[in-house]
Amino acid sequence: MNKMIQKLVGVAIATTALVATPALSETLRLVTNWDTGSYSVARTLEFVKTFNESEAAKAADINIIHVGGPEVTPATEQLTGLSNGVFDMLFGAAGYYVGAVPEAYAIYGTSLTPMEARQSGATELFDKIYREKANAHVLGWVAAGVGYHIWLKDEPKLNDQGLPMLDGLKIRSSGFYNAWLGHYGATTVSVPAPDIYNALERGVVDGAAWPGLGITDLGWEKFVGYRIDPPVWQFDNMLWINQDKWNSLTDAQRKALSDAVEAYEPVAHEFYRNLVGEERAEVEAAGVKSFTLGAEAETAYLDHAQKLQWQQVKEKAPENHDALQSALAARN
């Protein structure tokens, strides 16, 4: 074979190889704030399974694998790991990372659903902020609609305005709740979630600040007699992907992932809404009573809780306060 024929054959082989090469296969490594025993992680992994089996994901040659939870990296350090590319994706609470992205306080200050936030431009705004501050692209807000309560052993006392008086009571808290509980006179006690049961049983605390889910999982409904209603705020769980990884994906891979998460938001919202109803029935069957505030007191109670969050945004991220408040304002 002369040199010219060898050259032509080489070109033909190279061209054929280029045509035959499929799109690059992509496996995204997902880390979660909590372990697989958590209802939120279990539901997220159902989404992952559905996504991996979808025709869009198969066609784009992309899939997600769960590499672990806090046993891999502590939850509060996972956003840093995501930013640095240690993980490709993260499912967790935006509130864990308000030190890096204080704009996340705004999630607690709104009553919008994730679907409404997407329509209003709030999700896009959060994406811009996380890209700038954490090298992370926001895929979606995938757990919301679950509010937070004050759970008490004994019936709460009310002040002249019909609002809770927690003076002299020790309430389990974390940094997130301190200003809220302190406003009503409570002495806050930092107790990790797994230790709340023992703290209530031994009288270390007289109650706990906690959302409307997970009480029966932890088993401490037997120690509380009252739940102050209505709930305030809502869950802040998001799904992020490392920005560099996002940029490296093909258009088809980005579209498959974006479309799947957007479609998942209303499904997840309904899931959590139903789960809250089931949990409420269980704790009330165990003897926990709903302590409902009067109409005027309820309005003041909710307003104060939301204003606390917006104050945080204004103090710690003033450059984005007005835009977020506009995008997350309640729609009539």
N, C-alpha and C positions, 0 to 999 in steps of 0.2 A: 504494500500500500504506500503510494507516494505521499509526500508531506501535505500536498493540497487536499487529497482525499481524507487524510487523517484529521486535518483541520476542520473540514466540513462535517465529518462524523462527530467530532468533539463538540462542535456548535450545536448539532442536532440533538445530541444526548443531553447537553446542558439545557437547551430549550425545553425538551420533553420533561426534564426533571422539574423545571420551574412551573410548567403547566400542571404537572401531576401533584406537586406539593400541596397538601391541604392547609387550611388556615391553622395557625399555631394553636395547639391545645392549651387551655388555661385552667389551672386548678387554684382556686382562691382559698386561703387559709383563714378560717373564721375563729375568733376568740370571743368568749362571752363573759360578762361580769359575774355570772352565777353558774353553778354547776347544773348538770342535766336533771337533777331532782327538782329544780325550780320550774313552776308552771310556765313562766315566760320563756325560759330557754327551751323547754320541751315543745312549746308552740312554735318557736323560731326554727327549731330543727325540723318540724313538720313542713314549714315553708321551704327550707333548704331541700328536703327530699322531693317536694313537688317541683321545685325549680329544676333540680338536676334531672328529673324525669321528663321535663317539658320538651316539646319539639323544638322550641326556640333555642333552648340551651344546647340541645344536641346538635342542632344545625350550626350554631355559632361555636361549637366545641369548647364549652365552658362549664365548669362545675364548681361546687363549694364543698369543702370538707371542714368539719368542726375539729379544731386541734385542742380544745379544752377551755376551762374556765379559770377561776382564781388560783387553782392548784398549779397552773402554768405560769401565770403572772398575776400578782395582786390586782384586784379590780381597779383600784385607784391609779395604777400605773399603766393600765392597758392602752389608754389613748396615746401616751408617750411611745409605747411599743408600736402602735399603729402608725404614728407620725414618722417613726424611724424605719418603717418597713419590716419590722420583726414579724408582724402579722399583716395580712392583706385586708381583712374585714374585722369589724368590731360591732357587737350588739351589746348595748348597755345603757346606763342612766346618764343622761347629759349632766345631771346634777353632781355627779362624781367629779366632774372636770371644770367646775365653775372657776377654779383658780386660773386655768389656762384660757377658758372661754366663758367669761362671766355673763355674756349675753344669754346663756342657757337659763338664767333666772326668769327670762321672759316667758318661757314655756309654762311656768307655774302661774304666770300672771294673766293667762288668757283662758277663755272658755271655748275657743274654737276647736273643732275636731281636726285631726291631721288632714282630712280631705279638704276642709275649708281653708286650712293654712296653706295647702298647696295651691289652691285657687287664688288666694289673696296675694300670693307672692312671698309669703313668710318663709316657706321651705327653701325657696331660691335664695332668699336673703341669708338664712342660716347657713346654706351651702357656701355662699361667698365668705361668710365670717369664718367658718371652720377651715376653709381652704387657706385663708390668710393666716390664721392663728395656730392651726394644728396639722396642716398638710393633709387634710382629710376632706373627702367629698361626701356630702350627706345624701345617702340613697333614699332615706325616708324616715318618717316619725311613725314607728310601728307598734307602739303601745301607749295608749292614752285613755282618757275617760274613766280612770280609776282615781277616786279622790282620797284624801287623807283625813283621818279623824283623831280626836282625843278619846282614848279608851280609859275608863276609870273603874276602880273597884266599887266606889260608892257614888250615890247620886250627887251631881254637882250642885253647888250653890250658885245663885245668880245675884248680880249687883242691881242697882236701881234701873239700869238700862236693859236689864234682862240678859246680860252677857255673863259668861262663866266667870266665877271667882275661884281661882286655883291657889290662893294664898295658903301657905303652909303645906301644900301638897308637893311631893317629889314625883316628877314625871319623867319617865324614860325619854331620852331625846338623842339627837345627833346635832351637829352644827347647823344643819338645814332647818331644824325646828326651833332653835333656841330663842330667837327674837319673837317669834309667834307665841310660844308658851310663856315667855317672860312678860309679855304684854298683859297677860291675864293673871300674873302673880305667881306662877309656878316656879319651883326650884327645879332646874333641869339636871338630870343625871345621865351621863353618857354610858349606855349599855349596848354592847354589840347584839345584833339580832338573835344569835343562838342562846344568849344568856338572859333574855327577857323573861323566859319561863321561870328560872330560878329567882330572878330579882322580884318578880311578882309574888311567887310562892313564899319567899322569906321576908317579904315586907320591905325590901330595899327601896322599892318604888310603890307609889299609890296608883299608878296608871302608866300609859304609854302613848306616845304619838306614833301612829302607824297607819298605812293605807288600808283600804277596805278589802284587801286580799292577804292571804297567808296566815291569818290568825289560827285557823284550825290546823294548818300544816305544822305550826310551831306548838300547838296544843295548849295555849294559855287562855283560851276562851273561858275555861273553868274558874279563872281568877278575876275576871272583870265582870262588872254588872251593868255598865252603861257605856254607850257609844254616843258622843255628841254629834248630832246632825244639824245642818247638812255637812257633807264633806267639803273640803277646800282643795284648790289646786287640781292637778291631774298628773298621771304618769308621764315621764319624760324620756321614755326608752327610744333610742334611735338606732339606725343601722348605717354605719359609715364604711367607706373603703379608702385605703391609702391613695392620695391624689396621684402619686407617681405611677402606681399600679393602674389606676383608672385611665390615665393618659396612655398607658402602654397597650390597653385593650383595643381590639378592632371595633369598628362602628357597630358591627352586628352583635358583638359581645356586650358592649355598653348598652345597646338597645334592649337586648334580652334581659339584662339585669335590671335596668331602669323600669321597663314595662312590668316586670314581675313584682317589684317592690311596690310600685304605684297601685297595682291591682290588689296587692296583699293588704294595704292600709285599711280599707273598709272591712275586709274579712277579719283582720286582727281586732279592729275596733269593736265589731260585733261579738267576737270571742270574749274579749275582756268585759264587755258590758254584761253578757250572760253569766260570766264567771262571778262577777260582783253580786249579781242577784242570787246565785246559788250559795255563795259564802254568807251573804246576809241571812238567808233562810237558816243556814246551819248554826250560825252563832246565836240567832234569836231562839232557835229550838233548844240551844244549850243554856238559855236563860238570860242572855245579854239583851238589855232593853235599849231602844232608841230614845235618846233624850233630845227632843226637838225644841229649838228656840222659837220664840215668837217672831212674827213677820218682820217687824222693824229691827229687832236684834239680829235676826238672820241676815238681813241686808248689810248691817254694820259689820257683822262677823265675816262675811264673805269679802266685803270691800276692803277691810283691814288686811286680810290675808293676801289679797292680790296686790295691794299698794306696797306691802313689804317687799314683794319681789321686784316691782318696778323701781323702788328706791335703790335696790341693789344694782339694777342695770344702770340707773342714772349715775350712781356713785362710781361704779367700776368700769362701765363701758359707755360713757356719755356720747361718744361719737356715733353709736348705733341705736341709742335709746329711742329717738323720735321715729326713725324708720321702722323699728320693730313694733313700737306701740301702734303706729298706723296700720301696719300689716296684720297685727294680731288683735285689732279692735273687734269687739263683738259685732256680728252682722245681724241686722233686724230681719 
